Each structure stands twice: as structure tokens, then as C-alpha cells.
């Protein structure tokens, strides 16, 4: 925590009114805006401390009065108070690292205690922190995040409301590998900055699309050459990450919502719709009030954004990173678009993926986890009819995933769509690792040539590549191997262009 590191300076104890004002400031912040449970807990702990009655801050009292547990609540059996207090400490750290970095009062909850501390921070220390932060390293070119907001190489946005990191959840087994979508954007900023710094050290900093055209198209690096052909003259391609819809309850548990009408994030869910379309209607029926939540994306997609942003940064390209639900007709007409994830998670992939030899299928809409397959419509030359995730027979740990790399025509001539998606989030990461590896791209180029799909001048090869992704511990990507390459048939390519539409608004 930035403020905690300056605690060696002398602090003054703030007055009651100052403390209350700081509590309101935090509760109304963007960081806490959608964390209702943490808001309740924080407000309760702060109010009791400010009122001078910290002795009531016992686990039982907090569970019953702040978190709504029944009178028979037993802290030894139900760890809700310890769990939520830990999450509150993380959320406060997130707030002070970002929005509250210049606040005059630090509120901290020491580990092992529930009573917050209030400390006034000298202005001089704050000024010193800001000054030192602005002197760290070279300034990188700006990268566009989501709605056109600019962020510099230090990862700070040039606007008054800073980019936050969405809180992590530990709810259902389905979400064990989920993390915040905006964290992906933050990682991409870092990847972009590192990529540009590496590029400056080698060949000087490219600062325009003309530099990219003159260097990358003639580069011996096959990865640069491959992506240069895909991008053409587009200096601002779009990278779209998935943001599948979940239903969020008051305990911050999430339930998968595969289909059906939905609303904006935070809106109340009609109970009838929840039971009708949720993956587990019986469980949802017992969950109480639910809210729409689409603020999460997979860790594999997060890693993919970082890899792609780093690569494009080294090529002097400034990508726009946004949610798949925010893809617009202008994006598809004016830019090349890179979509991450499978059609199960990414609505844009579901609507824009072309009809081709390989397709994603799941045996049932309510039982998706690790059961989906990549099906081969016309298997040949010993190819399997379907490919699915593989698990260790003894431990059941995931050891193999499969993914598709698809390059298809866009909605207008001269624009293209790239889809990097796996059966699981780690399959997406493996596909991106493959697409940014020189050895892998060399192998892919040879396979395309053998299949009769060559990248002639002014022509972008359109194809599907099936990739096998090797895993350790179920989440560590060890490598990715090319399994099969199929050209997009001319009819499929035309269909992809004619049928591509904007992802429907929720």
C-alpha cells in the first residue's frame, strides 16, 4: 500500500468529522461501488470505531449485525467474518493504490484485528510520492483502453477517475481461475510499455504506422511478418476480451447465465428469468436477490492481452482494448479485430466466427465445464472427429486443452478478424502463445503453404489452425503444438464476410 510505506513519518490523529468524511469518500468511490457486502462491513467497523465503542467488534457481533447472519451464527464453523475482512483489507489497499493515492487520511485494518485505524498523512509525503512516481522510467506511448481513455507507460490513466482492479472472487469452482477484466487492460499497458522499451533498445522507437510498414514487412522475424500482413495499414486494431454474464448474489457468489435477456451491470435480475436460464436453476432459486455481473474474464485471456499488446507495442501499434460487448459496426469496418476466447464466453466470437471445418460445441448448455469440444466437420487423413480437454486419470488435473486460431475476412474488403480461442481459458492463452512464437509461426506458414494457402502480396491467408495446449497443474501453459491446419473455403470466407454482424447489445 502506497500510504503504508510512508508510515515512518509522524502522523496526527484526525478529528471525528474528518474520519467520517473519509469513510464517506471511500464508500462512494468507484472501487467500492459494486461491493455492497464490503461497503456494509466497512461502514459498520468504521462507525463503531469512530463512536468510541471498538469493544463490540467481535466476530459474532460483526457476523450478525454487519453481515446479516442469524442469531445462532457460530464463527468457529462459519468463517464469513474472517473471509470478508481479508477481502476488505485488499479492497482498501486497491482504493489507496489508485483513487485514494492523494487522500489526506489513511484508514487501515491491521491483520488479526477488526478495528480500523485512522491516520492523517502529511501533504509533503504525498507530494514526494507523486514526484517519485512520475520519475520512474521512460514514458511510453499511449495505449487506448476501452472507450478511448489514454494511459501512459507507468500504467496511470490521464483522467480524474483512475482505472481500478476488479476484486477477485472465490465462489463456485467455475470461477477458480477468473480474474478481473480491467486487470487485463492494466497488464496490457505494462506489456505494451515493455514491448516499446525493448524495441527502442534494439532498433529505435517506432512512432507511426509508416515505421511499422517499413520495418515489419521486411523483418526476418516471422511473427512480425505474420501480424504485419494481418494488420495492413491499420494502426489501431481492436483487441476484444470476453465478458460473460453472471448472476451475482449479496454474498458475492456468482452463477453462470448462459442465455436469456439480460441488463446492464448491477441491474436487478427478474427471478423468473434467473431460474429459467441460469445453468443451475435450483441453486439460483435459493440465492435470494441477484444482480447482473459481466465484470470478469479468464486468466488466459488476461495473459493473451498482455502478449498481444507487447507484440504490437514492439511494432509501433496502439491497439484499442475493449469488452466484446462493446464492439461496434465502426470497429469492424475501420479496423482489424482480434477476438479472444471461445463462443461460450465471448459474444462477439459467437456471432462472428465463420462456418468452417472446425467448430466449437458443448454437449449441454447447463453442463459446460471442461466438457466442450472442438468438432471436426469433415475429418480426413487420420484426424479425429472431436477434440476435448484431457485430464490426468489419477488426479483429474487438467493436462491438455485445445484451441482454434482463425483468420477470416472482415465485414468490409481489406479488413480481417482474428479469433484466438480455447475450450478453456488456458487454451486461449496457449493459442496466443503459439501465434506470438517465431518457431510456431514458421511451422504454421509451412503448413499453410502445403495446404495451398500462401500469403501473396496484398493477400492475407484465411484459415483455421487447431492447436494442442500442454498444461502443468491445470493452469500453467507449458507449450502449444500445431495439430492441423485447414483453409477457409472460398464459400466459407464469403459467408464469414456477409454474415458478420455487430454483437447484439444486452
Secondary structure, DSSP 8 states (H G I E B T S, - for coil): -TTGGGTTS--B---HHHHHHHHHHHHTSTTTTT-HHHHHHHHHHHHHHHTT-GGG--HHHIIIIIT---TT--TTT--HHHHHHHHHHHHHHHHHHTTTTT-SEEEEE-TT---EEEEE--HHHHHHHHHHHHTSS-----EEETTTEEE-TTS-BSSSS----------SGGGTTEEEHHHHHHHHHHHHHHHHHHHHHHH----SHHHHHHHHTT-S-HHHHHHHHHHTT-SS-EEEE----EEE-TTS-EEEB-SS---STT-B--HHHHHHHBTTHHHHHTS-S-EEE--EEEHHHHHHHHHHHHHHHHTT---EEEEGGG--HHHHHHS-EEEES-TTT-HHHHHH----SEEEE-S-TT--TTT-EEEETT--TT--SEEE-EE-TTT--EEEEEEEEEEEE-SSTT-EEEEEEESSHHHHHHHHHHHT-HHHHHHHHHHHHHTT----TT----EEEEEEEEEETTTEEEEEEEEEEEE--HHHHHHHHHH-------
